[in-house]
């Protein structure tokens, strides 16, 4: 029975999985977004639902001043003696650490720091009680997991195949042998997965004779940059590997990707004591492999968030460490209220801003905004955001004494309001954006109007990683700002819709 990659679409890079019985738990990187390291649950490897985040407190994840695409890098999740461990790197402060929990939905512990440099850390709990900590370039030490203290010096265990940019190391013990799974070639179109094995965790390691075991470098098609993998055995005895990949925008050359690096899945077979990707060393969007057991889909998430809960849905994140005073779900029940601060979307800071991942090329997002700006600096609306230098928004703002709906494009050091329309002084305004492979369209709809009117369009290419840079993907969010000073007027969002592909919207 075939399944479709990616299994977790949108900005979900650097996946890692652990299994507990017939339950599977997956984590991915989050960089400058907070809370950090989402955790997903599945019972069939195909359907995943968010159950929490590993890093939910600023004491676990200080991100103040973290540049775009810094912050939290690749996590690894493991389960040992009834305890979950997630280890990762805060590249903007502190380095490598791990947190623990008895329930993967949280709460997770305060960080336990590990005095080992590098990124992409991983843990192996060996059956003799030793615990190995491995970071990029295959640097390894033995640690005390109670304190994070190193018990040995750090040394390299394997120099790799020569592909360069060795990262994402995972050490496993399988049938008495140690296997080291790594990524090489850089996290772009040269990305690949390689494996080596040894009788000893310190080596020497023997390279797989057919490395890399996965790379789409020579494969035409939309799925590219396959790498950064984690290997695991399912409850039925089958073997699998999660990995990251990108989906190119189907719009010709040059190749570009918009949604970030996404989580994909490959079935694994064993041949002559080596793991191999079933069907060869490449993989596509459609994979003919049966999951381990019956399909277990979760209830379909609603298209609309009515903001009726006292907490934001797990799909929402913020930039860096948000100021709690900037938002409320209780001051006006049934609304998300944002108090615009002096911080804007152009700043390397924490604006009054919540966002979710764009997970489809074709989508529609909309919100009903009740906001009457009192000063010309006050603004609130809907944005699609790559980073502080690359974003588009449709918003309500005061211009020349009147309330307007505006569309702004920020591309590098070029910023312009490309459309504006007076919308009167009273009543909420529906703001909408829709997207396809090449264009975003920005629309508004006034009270009493039935259909939104398109005010402007913007090309998707300028929010792609190839233009905007970095390691993240497009995010769709709600924001408010005083553009240099606090807003007097609150921005009240009644609801937010997101519908992708062929889904219908409420």
C-alpha positions in Angstrom: 0.0 0.0 0.0 1.7 3.3 -1.1 2.1 6.3 1.1 3.1 9.9 0.2 6.1 11.9 1.2 6.5 14.1 3.1 4.8 12.5 6.1 5.1 15.8 8.1 4.9 18.6 5.5 6.1 22.2 5.9 9.1 23.4 7.9 10.0 20.2 9.8 13.7 19.6 9.3 16.2 17.2 11.0 13.7 14.5 12.1 14.4 12.0 14.8 12.2 9.1 16.0 12.0 6.8 19.0 9.5 4.0 19.5 7.8 2.9 22.8 5.8 -0.3 22.2 3.6 0.5 19.3 3.8 4.3 19.7 6.2 6.5 17.8 7.4 9.9 18.7 9.1 12.4 16.4 10.9 15.7 16.9 12.3 18.3 14.5 14.3 21.5 14.5 12.8 24.9 15.2 15.7 27.4 15.0 14.6 30.9 16.2 10.9 29.9 16.8 9.4 29.4 20.2 8.3 27.1 21.7 11.0 24.8 20.5 11.2 21.3 19.2 7.7 20.1 18.4 6.9 16.5 19.3 4.6 14.4 17.2 2.9 11.0 17.9 2.0 8.3 15.4 0.9 4.6 15.5 1.4 3.9 11.8 4.4 6.1 10.8 2.1 7.8 8.2 -0.2 9.9 10.3 1.3 12.2 12.8 -0.3 14.7 15.3 1.4 17.3 17.4 1.2 16.5 21.2 3.5 19.2 22.6 6.9 20.9 22.5 10.1 19.9 24.3 11.2 23.4 25.0 8.3 25.6 26.3 10.0 28.0 28.8 12.6 30.7 28.2 14.8 29.1 30.9 15.0 26.0 28.6 15.4 28.0 25.4 16.7 31.6 25.6 16.5 33.1 22.2 16.8 36.8 22.8 18.7 38.4 19.9 19.0 35.0 18.1 19.6 35.8 14.3 17.3 34.1 11.8 18.2 30.4 11.3 20.1 30.3 14.5 18.7 29.1 17.8 17.8 25.4 18.1 19.4 22.9 15.7 18.8 19.3 15.1 17.3 17.3 18.0 17.5 13.6 18.7 14.9 11.8 20.8 15.5 8.5 22.7 13.7 6.4 25.3 15.6 4.6 28.1 14.3 3.1 31.3 10.9 4.8 31.2 12.4 8.2 30.5 12.4 10.3 27.2 15.5 12.2 26.3 15.7 14.9 23.8 19.2 16.4 23.0 19.8 19.4 20.8 21.9 22.5 20.4 21.1 26.1 21.1 23.5 27.7 18.7 22.6 31.2 20.1 23.6 30.4 23.7 24.8 27.5 25.8 25.6 24.9 23.2 24.6 21.2 23.6 22.1 20.0 26.2 19.4 17.5 26.8 16.0 17.6 28.5 14.0 14.7 30.0 10.3 13.8 30.5 8.3 10.8 31.6 5.4 11.9 29.4 6.5 13.1 25.9 3.7 15.6 25.9 5.5 17.4 28.7 6.5 19.1 30.9 10.2 18.5 30.0 13.0 19.2 32.5 15.4 22.1 32.7 18.4 21.7 30.4 21.3 19.4 31.4 24.3 20.9 29.6 27.0 18.7 28.0 30.5 20.0 27.7 31.0 19.0 24.1 31.2 21.3 21.1 29.5 20.8 17.8 25.9 20.5 16.6 23.4 17.7 15.8 24.0 15.7 19.1 22.8 12.2 19.5 22.6 9.6 22.4 23.2 5.9 22.5 22.3 4.0 25.7 24.5 0.9 25.3 23.4 -2.4 27.0 26.5 -2.4 29.2 25.3 0.9 30.9 27.6 3.2 29.0 26.1 6.3 27.3 27.7 7.7 24.2 27.3 11.3 23.0 28.0 12.0 19.3 28.1 15.4 17.5 28.8 16.4 13.9 32.1 15.4 12.3 31.5 12.1 14.3 33.0 13.5 17.5 32.2 11.3 20.4 32.5 11.0 24.2 31.1 8.9 27.0 28.9 10.9 29.4 27.1 10.7 32.7 23.5 11.1 31.8 22.6 12.3 35.3 24.8 15.3 35.1 25.9 15.7 31.5 29.5 15.5 32.5 31.9 13.9 30.1 33.6 10.7 31.3 36.1 10.6 28.4 37.8 12.9 26.0 36.1 13.8 22.8 37.5 12.1 19.7 36.5 11.4 16.1 35.3 7.9 15.4 35.0 7.9 11.6 36.3 10.4 9.0 33.3 9.8 6.6 33.4 9.0 2.9 34.8 12.4 1.8 31.5 14.0 1.0 32.2 16.8 3.4 29.9 18.6 5.9 29.6 15.5 8.1 26.6 16.0 10.4 23.5 14.3 11.9 25.5 11.4 13.4 23.4 8.6 15.0 25.1 5.7 16.7 23.1 2.4 17.1 23.9 -1.0 18.4 22.2 -3.7 16.3 22.8 -7.4 16.6 26.0 -6.8 18.5 27.5 -4.3 15.9 27.7 -0.6 16.1 26.3 1.3 13.1 27.0 5.0 12.5 24.5 6.8 10.3 25.6 10.3 9.1 24.7 13.0 6.6 27.3 14.3 4.2 27.3 16.8 1.3 25.7 19.7 3.0 22.0 20.3 3.7 21.1 21.2 0.1 21.0 19.4 -3.2 24.2 17.4 -2.5 22.8 16.0 0.7 23.2 12.3 1.3 23.0 9.6 3.9 26.0 7.3 4.6 26.5 4.5 7.1 29.5 2.7 8.6 29.8 -0.2 11.1 32.2 -1.5 13.7 32.6 -4.1 16.5 33.5 -1.2 18.9 31.7 2.1 19.5 35.1 3.8 19.1 35.9 2.1 15.8 37.6 1.5 13.5 34.5 1.9 11.3 34.0 0.1 8.0 32.2 2.2 5.3 29.2 0.7 3.5 30.5 -0.5 0.1 27.7 1.3 -1.6 27.6 4.6 0.2 25.6 6.8 0.1 22.6 4.6 0.9 20.3 7.6 0.1 20.7 10.6 -2.1 18.5 12.2 -4.7 21.4 14.2 -6.2 21.1 12.4 -9.5 17.3 12.0 -9.5 15.2 14.4 -11.5 12.0 15.4 -9.9 10.6 17.5 -7.1 12.0 15.7 -4.1 15.6 16.8 -3.5 18.2 17.3 -0.7 17.5 14.0 1.0 19.5 13.6 4.1 19.8 14.0 7.9 18.3 10.6 8.7 17.4 8.5 11.8 17.0 4.7 11.7 14.6 2.7 13.8 12.8 -0.6 14.0 9.0 -0.8 14.1 7.0 -3.0 16.4 6.4 -5.6 13.7 10.2 -6.0 13.1 10.4 -3.9 10.0 13.0 -1.2 9.6 12.5 2.4 8.6 14.3 5.7 8.3 13.0 9.3 8.6 14.9 11.9 6.8 14.6 15.5 5.6 14.0 16.6 2.0 12.8 19.6 0.0 10.0 19.8 -2.6 10.9 22.1 -5.5 8.4 24.6 -6.7 7.2 23.1 -10.0 8.0 26.3 -11.9 11.0 25.6 -14.0 14.6 26.7 -13.6 16.3 27.8 -11.4 15.1 25.2 -8.9 13.6 26.8 -5.7 11.9 25.6 -2.6 9.5 27.5 -0.4 8.1 25.3 2.3 11.4 24.5 4.0 12.9 21.1 4.7 10.2 18.5 5.4 10.1 15.2 7.1 10.0 12.1 4.9 10.0 8.3 5.4 11.8 5.4 3.7 11.5 1.6 4.2 14.7 -0.1 5.0 15.9 -3.6 4.2 19.0 -5.4 5.4 21.5 -6.9 3.0 24.8 -8.6 4.0 24.5 -6.9 7.4 23.9 -3.5 6.0 20.8 -1.2 6.0 19.7 -0.3 2.5 16.8 1.8 1.2 14.2 -0.5 -0.4 14.2 -0.1 -4.1 17.6 1.6 -4.4 19.5 4.7 -3.1 16.9 7.2 -4.2 13.3 7.8 -3.2 10.3 9.7 -4.5 7.1 11.3 -3.4 5.1 8.1 -3.7 6.5 5.1 -1.9 5.1 1.5 -2.3 5.5 0.2 1.2 3.0 -1.0 3.8 3.1 0.6 7.3 3.8 -1.6 10.3 0.2 -2.6 11.1 -3.2 -1.0 10.3 -3.5 2.6 9.4 -4.3 4.8 12.4 -5.3 8.2 11.2 -6.0 11.0 13.7 -9.1 13.2 13.6 -8.7 15.8 10.9 -7.7 19.2 12.4 -10.3 21.9 11.9 -9.7 24.5 9.2 -10.7 27.3 11.6 -9.2 28.3 14.9 -11.9 30.3 16.7 -9.5 31.2 19.6 -12.0 29.9 22.1 -9.4 28.0 24.1 -7.4 29.6 26.9 -4.2 28.4 25.2 -3.0 28.7 21.6 -3.2 25.6 19.5 0.1 23.7 19.2 0.4 24.7 15.5 1.1 28.3 16.6 4.7 29.5 17.4 6.4 32.9 17.8 9.7 34.5 17.0 12.3 34.1 19.7 10.9 34.6 23.3 7.6 36.4 23.0 6.5 39.0 25.6 3.4 37.5 27.4 2.0 41.0 27.7 1.8 41.3 23.9 -1.1 38.8 23.5 -4.2 37.5 25.3 -6.9 35.0 24.7 -8.9 36.1 27.8 -9.1 39.9 27.6 -11.8 39.5 24.9 -13.1 36.0 25.1 -13.3 34.3 21.7 -10.6 36.5 20.2 -6.8 36.5 20.0 -5.9 40.0 21.1 -2.5 41.3 20.1 -1.0 44.5 21.7 1.3 45.9 19.1 4.7 46.8 20.6 7.5 49.0 19.2 8.9 45.9 17.5 8.2 45.2 13.8 8.5 42.2 11.6 11.7 43.8 10.2 13.5 43.5 13.6 15.7 40.7 15.0 13.5 40.7 18.1 10.1 39.4 19.3 7.2 41.2 17.7 3.6 40.7 18.7 3.3 37.9 16.3 2.0 34.3 16.1 2.5 32.1 13.1 2.1 28.6 11.7 3.9 26.7 9.0 2.8 27.0 5.4 2.4 23.3 4.5 1.0 23.4 1.0 1.9 25.2 -2.3 -1.8 25.8 -2.9 -3.6 27.2 0.2 -5.9 29.8 1.5 -5.5 31.7 4.8 -7.9 34.3 6.2 -8.7 36.1 9.4 -11.4 38.5 10.6 -9.7 41.5 12.2 -11.3 44.1 14.5 -8.8 46.9 14.7 -9.1 50.6 14.5 -5.7 52.2 14.4 -5.5 55.5 16.3 -2.1 56.7 15.0 -0.3 56.5 11.7 2.3 54.1 13.1 -0.3 51.5 14.2 -0.8 48.4 12.1 -2.1 44.8 12.4 -2.8 42.1 9.9 -1.8 38.8 8.2 1.7 38.0 6.9 3.6 35.3 5.1 7.0 35.4 6.5 10.4 33.9 5.6 12.6 36.2 7.8 12.9 39.8 8.9 14.1 40.8 5.4 11.7 38.8 3.3 8.0 38.9 4.1 4.6 40.1 2.6 1.6 41.3 4.5 -1.9 42.5 4.2 -2.9 44.8 7.1 -5.0 47.5 8.5 -3.2 50.8 9.0 -3.9 54.5 9.3 -2.7 56.5 6.4 -3.4 60.3 6.0 -5.9 60.1 8.8 -8.0 57.3 7.3 -8.1 53.5 8.0 -6.8 51.6 5.0 -6.1 48.0 4.0 -2.6 47.9 2.7 -0.4 45.3 1.0 3.4 45.6 1.7 6.3 43.7 0.2 9.6 43.4 2.0 12.3 41.9 -0.3 15.9 42.4 1.1 16.4 46.1 1.6 13.5 47.1 -0.6 10.2 47.8 1.2 7.1 49.2 -0.5 3.3 49.5 0.1 2.1 48.2 -3.3 -1.7 48.6 -2.7 -4.0 50.4 -0.4 -7.7 50.9 -0.1 -9.8 52.9 2.4 -12.0 50.6 4.4 -14.0 53.0 6.6 -13.6 53.6 10.3 -16.0 51.0 11.8 -16.3 47.3 11.8 -14.1 44.2 11.4 -12.4 43.5 8.1 -11.7 40.1 6.6 -8.1 39.8 5.4 -7.2 36.9 3.1 -4.2 35.5 1.3 -4.1 32.6 -1.1 -1.2 31.0 -2.8 -0.1 28.7 -5.5 3.3 27.6 -6.8 4.2 31.0 -8.2 2.0 33.7 -6.6 0.5 34.9 -3.4 -2.8 36.9 -3.7 -3.9 39.4 -1.0 -7.5 40.3 -0.6 -9.9 42.1 1.8 -13.6 42.0 2.4 -15.6 44.6 4.2 -18.7 44.0 6.3 -21.7 43.4 4.0 -19.5 42.3 1.1 -19.8 38.7 0.0 -16.6 38.2 -2.0 -13.0 39.4 -1.1 -11.3 41.8 -3.5 -7.7 41.1 -4.6 -5.6 44.2 -3.8 -2.2 42.9 -4.9 -0.1 39.9 -5.7 3.5 38.9 -4.9 5.8 36.2 -6.3 6.6 33.2 -4.1 10.2 33.1 -5.4 11.3 36.0 -3.2 10.4 34.0 0.0 12.2 30.8 -1.1 15.3 29.6 0.7 17.3 30.3 -2.5 16.5 34.0 -2.3 15.8 34.6 1.4 18.5 32.3 2.7 18.5 30.4 6.0 17.2 27.0 7.1 13.5 27.6 7.7 10.4 27.8 5.6 7.5 30.1 4.9 5.3 30.9 7.9 1.8 32.4 7.9 1.0 34.6 10.8 -1.0 37.3 12.6 0.8 40.4 13.9 0.4 43.9 15.4 3.0 46.6 15.7 3.4 50.2 16.6 6.3 50.5 14.3 8.7 52.2 16.8 6.3 52.7 19.7 3.5 50.7 21.4 0.1 50.7 19.9 -2.8 52.4 21.8 -5.4 50.2 20.1 -5.5 46.4 20.5 -5.8 44.2 17.5 -8.6 41.6 17.9 -8.5 38.5 15.6 -11.9 36.7 15.8 -10.8 33.6 13.9 -8.1 32.3 11.6 -8.6 29.9 8.7 -5.9 27.8 6.9 -6.9 25.3 4.2 -4.4 23.6 1.9 -4.6 21.7 -1.4 -8.2 20.6 -2.1 -9.4 21.1 1.4 -12.4 23.4 1.8 -12.4 26.3 4.2 -15.1 27.3 6.7 
